[in-house]
Amino acid sequence: MNSPEPRPSFLVVDDDEIFCGVLARALERRGYDVASALSVAEAQQLIEQRRPALAVVDLRIGNESGLTLVRRLGALVPPARCVVLTGYGSIATAVEAIKLGASHYLTKPVEVDEILAALRGPAGPAPEEAPAAQPKPLSVRRAEWEHIQRVLGDHAGNISAAARALGIHRRTLQRKLRKRPVRS
C-alpha cells in the first residue's frame, strides 16, 4: 500500500493575525502543510523545527525586519523558496530581499494565487509574460522616497546616520518616513 505523498511544508509569517490566518487556511485548502508565526522569534523556532520548503514573509513584523528570516530560510539545505510581502514597497528593500535569497517581492494586497505563482516560477515573469517597458519616469516625490529608502538601508536603518548622509535634519527625515510611499 502506497503512503500518501507528503504535503509541501509552508511557513507564513505576518504580524497581522487576521491576514496570517486567512492566508494559512487558503494554503491548507490547496494542499500545503502550513505553519504560521506572528513574530520573528516564533518564526525562527518554526524554521528550525519544520525546515519549510516554501515561505511567505512580511517585510515588517512588528518593529523587526522580516529580512532576517529571509536570510535564515535561504541558509537551509535545500534553501526554502520565499516571497516577501510588504504594504510599503520600495526598490531598495526589494533589491535587498532578492539579494538575501527571496524568490519574489510582492506588495499587498496580494492574492494567494499570485503568491503561489511567484513561488512556482523563476524570479521575475517569463519573457513572454513580461509587461512592456513603461516609458513614464518616476515622479520626483517617488524618486525621493526610493532614494531615502536606499540611503536608510545603506545605514542599517539608523535614522541619524541616514539624515547626515542625506544632508537633512533627523526630524525632517522622520517626518518623511511617517508618510506612506508615493505611487509611481
N, C-alpha and C positions, 0 to 999 in steps of 0.2 A: 504494500500500500504506500503510495507516494505521500510524503508530507507536503502540506501547502507551502507554496512559495513564500519566503519571508517578505514581509512588507518593508519597503524602504523607510529608514528612520528619518524623522524630520524634526528640527528644532525651530520653534517660533519664539522670538524674544522681542517684547514690546512692553513699555510701561503703561500703555493704555489697556486696562484689564478687559474692557468690552471688545476692543478690536482684536486683541490677542486670542480671546476665547472664540470669537466668531471665525477667525482665520483658522484656528486649530480644528474646530469642528468641520469646517469646509474641507480641509485637507484630509481629515479622517474619513469623511464620506467618499473621498476619491481614492481611498485605499492605503493611505500612509499611516505609519506608526508615529504619532505626534506627541512630543513633549513641549510644554510651553513654560516660559520664565518671564517674570515681571521685573527682574533686576539683573545686573551684571553678575553679582555674586551667585545668584541662583542658576544663571545660565552657565557659568563656569563649572559648577558642580555637575550639571547635566551633561556638559561636553565631556567631562572626564568619565562619568558613569556610562553614558549611552553611545558616545562616539558617533554622532549623527552623520548621515551621508549627505543630507540637504539641510539648509537653514535659511531663515528669513530673520534679519536683524535690523531693528530700528537704529537709526544713526544716533539719536539722543535717547538715553534710557535714564530718566530722572535727570540727575546732574552729571551723569557719566557718559562717556562715548562708547557707542557700540563697535567702534573700530577695533578696540582691544579684543573683542570677541571674534571679529573677522580674522585677525592675526592668529588667534588660537585655533580656529576652525581650519585655517589654511595649513597649520602645522601638523594636523592629524595625518596618519598614514592609513589609507589614502586620504588626501585632503577632502574636506566637505565642500560641496558646491554651495555658494552663499549669495543671497541677494540682499542688498542694503536698501532699506526703505527710509524715506525722510519726508517730512512736511515742508522743510526749508532747504530745497536743493541749491547747491552751488557747484560750479565747475571744480573748484579747489577740493571740496570734500568728495566729489565723485572720483576725481583722479586719485586721491589718497586711498579711497575704498578699493578701487581696482588694483592699485599698487600693492595693497595688503592682501589681495587674494580674492576679493569679491568677484563673482561672475558678472553681476549687473548691479546697477544703481537705479532705483525707481522712485519717483515722487508720489506721495499719497495725494488723493485717494487712488487706490490700485485694486484691480480685481484679482481673484485667486488664479484665474486662467492666465493673466499676464505674468504673474509670479512663476507659475509652472512653465510657461513658455520661455521665460528668461533662464530658468534653471536647466531646461532641456537642451536649448540651443547653445551655439558658441557665443562668446561675448560679442554683443552687438548684433544687429539684424543681418540676415543673409544679404548678399549684394542685390539680388532681385527684389528683396523686400525693403531695402534701404530707401528712405524718403529722399526726394530730390533736394539738393543743397538749397538752403534758403539764402537769397542774396541780401536780405534785410539784416543790417548790422544791429548789434546790441544797442539799447538806449544808453545814454550817458549814466543814468541812475543805476541801471542793471550792471554796466561795466564797473561802476564804482563799488557796488555790492560784491561783485566777483573778486575785484582787487583786494578789498578789505578781508574777504574770507581767505584768500591766498596768503596775505601777509599775516593774518591771525594764525593760520596753520603753520607758517614758517616759524612762528614764535611760540609754538606748542600751546596756543590758547591764552597766552599771557597778554592781557589787555594793555597793561602799561608799556610793555616792550613793543607791542604792535603799534600803539599810539605814537611812541617815539619814532619808530621806523616810518610811519606814515606822515610824521610832522604835524600831528594834530593833538589837541588836548585829550587826555584819557576820558574825561566826562563826555566829550563830543563823540568819541568812538563808542562809548557805552550807549549813548542815545541812538546812534546809527544801528547798533546791533539789536536793540529792542524792537526796531521796526521789522516788519516782515520783508522778505526779499521782493524786489521789484520784478515784475514779469518782463520777459524779454522784449 
